[in-house]
Amino acid sequence: MSPTTDRTGLEGGVGRIPIMDVQPVVDGGRFPASCVEGETITVGANAFREGHDAMGVHAVLLGPDGAEQRVPLASVNPGLDLWEAEVRPDRIGHWSFRVEAFSAPYESWAHTAEVKIPAGIDVDLVCAEGAKVLARVLTEVEDGTRPRTDAPVVQAALDSLRAPGLPAAARVAPALAADLRALLALRPLREGVTVAGPYRLIVHRRRALYGSWYEFFPRSEGARFDPEQGWVSGTLRTAARSLERIARMGFDVAYLTPIHPIGTTFRKGRNNTLDPRPGDPGSPYAIGSPDGGHEAIHPDLGTLEDFDTFVGRARELGLEVALDIALQCSPDHPWVREHPEWFTVRADGTIAYAENPPKKYQDIYPLSFESDYEGLYAAIRDLLEHWVAHGVTLFRIDNPHTKPVRFWEELLAEFDEKHPEVVFLAEAFTRPTMMHTLGKVGYHQSYTYFTWRETAADLREYLEELVEAAPYMRPSFWPTTHDILTPFMTSGGRRAFALRAILAATLVPTWGIYSGYELVEDVPRPGAQEQIDNEKYEYRPRDFTGALTDGTSLEPLLSDLNRIRREHPALQTLRTIRFHETDDEQVLAFSKHLDAAASGTGALDTVLVISLTAHDRDAWTTVHLDLLALGLDPEEPVAFEVEDLLTGERFTWGPDPYVILSATDRPAHVLRIIHPEES
Ligand SMILES: O=P(O)(O)O[C@H]1O[C@H](CO)[C@@H](O[C@H]2O[C@H](CO)[C@@H](O)[C@H](O)[C@H]2O)[C@H](O)[C@H]1O
């Protein structure tokens, strides 16, 4: 990042026109800001000058192809100094932008003329000053910095200013006319141009921001109990059959927990016990056996060819495949024998098992980056390359916060360079600084604390925090995972599962569920906040069809949510979220609004969600809508139509609708605002 510069100021000083607090800039420019292609982001700065002369501010975006886009910023709080513009970088790659602030002599003159000419003050002097300004505009035409087409309008205005015989108002009229103003608004005459930047901006593909993920253990899909042989594992081929159902529910990403060979040394048994029974398949996160490590496929699941077939089928159905990468090894992993230097050997010759306090992972060794960073880096890069070559386009990275951040910075930069389409999701449930820094160094997405944010106030506060972090961290909301089943979920049954799905799917653009959510699997292992008979340690075939038939499945709701998300680009955004007040502290109201240009559909798109946050009570309450945030005109007598996208009902509402929510039947309204021009 270069300091603010101009021709007259001190190097690194504020420059002729101070430009402060440029956004989006991450840590003063140490890390690039990011967004996705087509996403509307706000470029802003506080820019000001001494005195009262007019000034202007531009943002200049430089695309990956070297093309420049100049966008004027508007003063958004007149009298104060904030200038903003919405920009929409339209292709992936490395962009940059700079902010230019300048004195605007034409605007200063126009203001003087508008005050003095009607009052008959200094008419000749004002006209002479105006003529000087317009003469400079013509000079720019002559030296080629302004198009020739500007000349006739400017010349005519100049001639008029120099015609003393005319009445004063007529004399200045062409110089204040709309056509000349428009031309000079587009290309202002600028003085004292001061530049801040350039600042880096990385544009990722859309899936980095928006997508619906479905997580499952492939070995459970098609697993069966055979009275003779015991449990028979599902395979990639049987799992591929589940893809149709996942696609039918509208998910975009099929996320597979690790698919590699599983060690037998210190294998875990059912319910996280340390004494497995014969036939227990072990945790798929205990990676590596004599059958291979992170590049191999568990023989029970099939072959690499089966994996390719699986990916091919997913693609046919419009799904991308995400793979779980857990950088750790079972004691049986080939790396343990081949690369003892990649593990920390203690004084007694043993290797300590991995931990993520307070959790203990007795069946795995952590990797150590201390003695052969280069070698380990190359091995990890190669294994990721291997899966990219086999069609994986997203990686869910297990516990990235237990590896050096510098390692991720280097690795993610390399992938960004070679495979900008590949998206990395950080599974770092840890301290905020670590989570934020992982985003800053290149992670595209992050798991979040959503799972533990339950009240309306907490959710609102958390979303506000996430929006602030949006230039470098994109949240992914999961109501449960294979490791997390909170008391809220275990105490609320179907009501809790429905409610949290609605919130996760509408609050942020990326959400995901862990298989079995449809069936409301809500029984915890005593003393733990995760499921009993957890699939991590055993096979878990499920009867999804039966649940659909008997009407207990949440599949219809999940399908509706994903459909609504697809049909409403507003729900594919994070930064647009606005909150509305409600008279019930357990009711959360928020909306997302896109104008016609930003929605990509040519029409406004506004979605308003009014949701319970508690699962054990109903609510009758008034909501106080911020009409501007909904794209409605607060000055007009307001009655507008809304359509509930979950039920199809229509209501005519005013600014303070009274709503009735029921934890059992209607935990939330997910509404489309029908704008007057549509009805
Ligand atoms: O540490 P987290 O809670 O973020 O969970 C993730 O990482 C764990 C370690 O990979 C993983 O834990 C599972 O696998 C371990 C290794 O086989 C095993 O010891 C644990 O009992 C088991 O829960 C967890 O699944 C993953 O999401």
The ligand as an SDF file (V2000), in Angstrom:
LIG
                    3D

 27 28  0  0  0  0  0  0  0  0999 V2000
  -11.8460  -30.7800   17.3500 O   0  0  0  0  0  0  0  0  0  0  0  0
  -13.2160  -30.4930   16.8210 P   0  0  0  0  0  0  0  0  0  0  0  0
  -14.2650  -30.5440   17.8870 O   0  0  0  0  0  0  0  0  0  0  0  0
  -13.2450  -29.2130   16.0550 O   0  0  0  0  0  0  0  0  0  0  0  0
  -13.6240  -31.6760   15.8260 O   0  0  0  0  0  0  0  0  0  0  0  0
  -13.0010  -32.0340   14.6040 C   0  0  0  0  0  0  0  0  0  0  0  0
  -11.7310  -32.5790   14.7850 O   0  0  0  0  0  0  0  0  0  0  0  0
  -11.6440  -33.7920   15.5800 C   0  0  0  0  0  0  0  0  0  0  0  0
  -10.2490  -34.3190   15.3840 C   0  0  0  0  0  0  0  0  0  0  0  0
  -10.0630  -34.5620   14.0240 O   0  0  0  0  0  0  0  0  0  0  0  0
  -12.6670  -34.8440   15.1660 C   0  0  0  0  0  0  0  0  0  0  0  0
  -12.7580  -35.7500   16.2370 O   0  0  0  0  0  0  0  0  0  0  0  0
  -13.1350  -37.0880   15.9140 C   0  0  0  0  0  0  0  0  0  0  0  0
  -11.9710  -37.7590   15.4200 O   0  0  0  0  0  0  0  0  0  0  0  0
  -10.9300  -37.9620   16.3820 C   0  0  0  0  0  0  0  0  0  0  0  0
   -9.8110  -38.6470   15.6690 C   0  0  0  0  0  0  0  0  0  0  0  0
  -10.2410  -39.8440   15.1430 O   0  0  0  0  0  0  0  0  0  0  0  0
  -11.4950  -38.7610   17.5450 C   0  0  0  0  0  0  0  0  0  0  0  0
  -10.4950  -38.9740   18.5060 O   0  0  0  0  0  0  0  0  0  0  0  0
  -12.6450  -37.9990   18.1720 C   0  0  0  0  0  0  0  0  0  0  0  0
  -13.1950  -38.7570   19.2420 O   0  0  0  0  0  0  0  0  0  0  0  0
  -13.6950  -37.7470   17.1350 C   0  0  0  0  0  0  0  0  0  0  0  0
  -14.6960  -36.9290   17.6810 O   0  0  0  0  0  0  0  0  0  0  0  0
  -14.0190  -34.2340   14.9340 C   0  0  0  0  0  0  0  0  0  0  0  0
  -14.9170  -35.1490   14.4070 O   0  0  0  0  0  0  0  0  0  0  0  0
  -13.8320  -33.0770   13.9370 C   0  0  0  0  0  0  0  0  0  0  0  0
  -15.0540  -32.5390   13.5160 O   0  0  0  0  0  0  0  0  0  0  0  0
  1  2  2  0
  2  3  1  0
  2  4  1  0
  2  5  1  0
  5  6  1  0
  6  7  1  0
  6 26  1  0
  7  8  1  0
  8  9  1  0
  8 11  1  0
  9 10  1  0
 11 12  1  0
 11 24  1  0
 12 13  1  0
 13 14  1  0
 13 22  1  0
 14 15  1  0
 15 16  1  0
 15 18  1  0
 16 17  1  0
 18 19  1  0
 18 20  1  0
 20 21  1  0
 20 22  1  0
 22 23  1  0
 24 25  1  0
 24 26  1  0
 26 27  1  0
M  END
$$$$
